[in-house]
Amino acid sequence: MKAKRILIIGTMAAALTAGSGVGAAQAESRALDTSMKLRAPSAIVRTVESTRKEDDLRETLGLASDDELYDELYEGKSLAEIAREHSKDAQVVIDLQVAQLEGQLRERLNAGSITYAQYAAHLAELEAVVTRSVYGDAQ
């Protein structure tokens, strides 16, 4: 069961790219509604372009190294538990990951690899998927 938590982070991105996802038809109909507004998360803004996304997560969690993050995940801790143990807020971790994945979705939309309806469907599910991932089975 604890090994599954380790896979959550890696599978999250794959789940987003697997297709239109659950509820695509509903999201597509909402996308056609002109009153639909996409909400941007309160993301962490990085000023140094060359900083890797993994470093952003590690720093947000208050960890000194990638190995430390790996070890804590391997022990079966969720990202929320790791954040709490280092006096960090799990919502900041969620906001960071949502912002990063939203950027990847936007890039795919701009590149034409997904339609706007697919983009909207993924975006509608994004925060819930990330939140479940950050909290693991604890929430």
C-alpha positions, 0 to 999 in steps of 0.5 A: 500500500505504501509503495502506491503512494510513491507511484502517485506523483509519477502517475499523476502526469500520465493520467492527465495525458491519457485522453480527455478524461472522466467527464469530458463531455460535461466539461466540453459543454461547460467550455462552450458556455461563454460565462465559464471562467478558468481560475488560476491557482495561487501559485508560487512564483519563481524568479529564477528561470533555470530552477528545476520544478523538482527543486521547487517542490523540495524547497516548498516541502522544506527538504534539503535534498532530493534523496531526503524527499525520496526517502520520506516518500519511500517510507510511505509518507504523503506529501502533506505529511512531509510538509506538516513535519517540516512546518509547511502548508500542504496547500502551498504544495497543491498550488505549486503542483497545480500551477506546474501541471496547468502550465504543461496543459497550456503548452499542450493546448498551444502546441495543438496536441489537445483540444480546448475541450480536453484542456478544460476537462483536465483543468476542471479535474486538476486541483482535485487530482493533485489534492488527492495525490498530496494527501494520499489515502489520508483525506 
